[in-house]
Structures are given as C-alpha cells and as structure tokens.
C-alpha cells in the first residue's frame, strides 16, 4: 500500500491548525552563537555534576586524578 503525504492539502484541510500556524509564522533569525553556547554549557555542566541521574559522577574537583589523596 502506497501512502501519499500531501502536506499542503492536509494543512489546508484545517485538520492541523497548530502546525499550519507554526509554518505560516515568520520566525525571527536564530542566534546560532547563543544556541551553541547553551549546548556547550549543558554538556560541561553534565560532566561537572555527574550527568543526569547521578550515575558515574564524582564530587572531585575538575582535573583531580582518581585515587589521588
């Protein structure tokens, strides 16, 4: 069975009003530097805080060697 995805027709039908509104809106230009900075900060925070769920994390300061006094 072959499916045809007539996106324009589905949007015009009014069945997906939120999707149609989201596509029709003029989105402001993205600040890619800010997006990248937030992503890097999240990654670094995950390492610093032991990641989500606390598995494999440690309270040792950054740069400390495991097993060092």
C-alpha positions in Angstrom: 0.0 0.0 0.0 1.5 3.3 -1.0 0.9 6.4 1.1 0.8 9.9 -0.3 1.8 12.7 2.0 0.1 15.7 0.6 1.3 18.1 3.2 -0.2 21.2 1.7 -3.6 19.5 1.3 -3.6 18.3 4.9 -2.7 21.8 6.2 -5.3 23.4 4.0 -8.0 21.0 5.3 -7.8 22.6 8.8 -7.0 19.3 10.5 -3.7 20.6 11.9 -4.3 24.2 12.8 -1.3 24.5 15.2 1.1 23.1 12.6 -0.2 25.4 9.9 0.1 28.4 12.2 3.7 27.4 13.1 4.7 27.0 9.5 3.0 30.3 8.5 4.7 32.4 11.1 7.8 34.4 10.3 10.4 33.0 12.6 12.9 35.5 13.9 16.5 34.8 12.8 18.2 32.3 15.1 21.2 33.4 17.2 23.4 30.3 16.5 26.2 31.5 18.8 23.8 31.6 21.7 22.4 28.2 20.8 25.9 26.7 20.6 27.0 28.3 23.9 24.0 26.9 25.7 24.6 23.4 24.3 28.3 23.5 25.3 27.4 24.8 28.8 24.9 21.9 29.2 27.5 19.4 28.3 30.1 20.8 30.6 27.6 21.1 33.4 26.7 17.4 32.9 30.4 16.5 33.4 30.7 18.7 36.4 27.6 17.5 38.1 27.9 13.8 37.2 25.3 13.8 34.4 21.6 13.1 34.7 20.7 10.5 37.2 24.0 10.8 39.1 25.5 7.6 37.6 29.2 7.7 37.2 29.6 11.2 38.7 32.1 12.2 41.4 32.4 15.1 43.8 36.1 15.5 43.0 37.2 18.9 41.6 37.9 19.2 37.9 41.3 17.9 37.0 41.7 15.7 40.1 43.1 12.3 39.5 41.1 9.3 40.6 42.6 7.7 43.7 44.8 10.7 44.4 45.0 11.8 48.1 
